[in-house]
Each structure stands twice: as C-alpha cells, then as structure tokens.
C-alpha cells in the first residue's frame, strides 16, 4: 500500500531533509520498519527499546490518533496519510 508519511522537522535529518515520504506498508508497525530500512536509525527515534512509539511522539493515520485505533497494528490502506507529530509541552 502506498502511504504518504509526514515527517516532523526534528526528524528530517534522518530523511535527507525530506518532509514528505512515500512508503509501502500494511500497518503502522510495518511502516516504521520500512522507514528504518530506507533511513537507518530513524526507528530508534520513533520507538523505544520495546518497539513501542516513544512517549512524546504521536502517530496519526488520516488525522486519527493510533492510540485510539489499533496502536502500531493500525491497518494502512493505499492513499492513507500518516503524520508523525512530536508532543508539545509547556505552560
């Protein structure tokens, strides 16, 4: 499945400064693996040692937070858009 991935500015150094990437994956977990094959080292920035998305990163599939879907097992379809969004803290 061809999926469009939006990369935040803080991670673009891993993607050769690309903000948008086309990727093929059946779910979010496969997407992360595919990104890491193309851009070695990015998975370590996206996931913790257990392979779960890092606490301060949010993944959205077509504007839906994967935490309220199937997590990293959320299915992807051709044409989906995945946004990787760093959490913002402060007061």
SULLINRA-V812268 format. One record per residue. N is the residue number from 0. RES is the residue in three letters. D_LAST is the distance of its C-alpha to the last C-alpha in whole Angstrom. Layout:
BEGIN
((N,RES,D_LAST) (N,RES,D_LAST))
END
This chain:
BEGIN
((0,UNK,40) (1,UNK,39) (2,UNK,35) (3,UNK,32) (4,UNK,29) (5,UNK,26) (6,UNK,25) (7,UNK,22) (8,UNK,22) (9,UNK,21) (10,UNK,24) (11,UNK,27) (12,UNK,28) (13,UNK,30) (14,UNK,31) (15,UNK,33) (16,UNK,30) (17,UNK,31) (18,UNK,28) (19,UNK,30) (20,UNK,33) (21,UNK,35) (22,UNK,36) (23,UNK,38) (24,UNK,37) (25,UNK,38) (26,UNK,35) (27,UNK,31) (28,UNK,33) (29,UNK,36) (30,UNK,33) (31,UNK,31) (32,UNK,35) (33,UNK,36) (34,UNK,33) (35,UNK,34) (36,UNK,38) (37,UNK,37) (38,UNK,34) (39,UNK,35) (40,UNK,32) (41,UNK,29) (42,UNK,30) (43,UNK,28) (44,UNK,25) (45,UNK,25) (46,UNK,26) (47,UNK,26) (48,UNK,30) (49,UNK,30) (50,UNK,30) (51,UNK,27) (52,UNK,24) (53,UNK,22) (54,UNK,19) (55,UNK,16) (56,UNK,19) (57,UNK,19) (58,UNK,23) (59,UNK,24) (60,UNK,28) (61,UNK,28) (62,UNK,25) (63,UNK,25) (64,UNK,23) (65,UNK,25) (66,UNK,24) (67,UNK,25) (68,UNK,29) (69,UNK,31) (70,UNK,28) (71,UNK,30) (72,UNK,33) (73,UNK,32) (74,UNK,35) (75,UNK,35) (76,UNK,37) (77,UNK,39) (78,UNK,37) (79,UNK,33) (80,UNK,30) (81,UNK,28) (82,UNK,24) (83,UNK,22) (84,UNK,19) (85,UNK,16) (86,UNK,13) (87,UNK,10) (88,UNK,7) (89,UNK,4) (90,UNK,0))
END
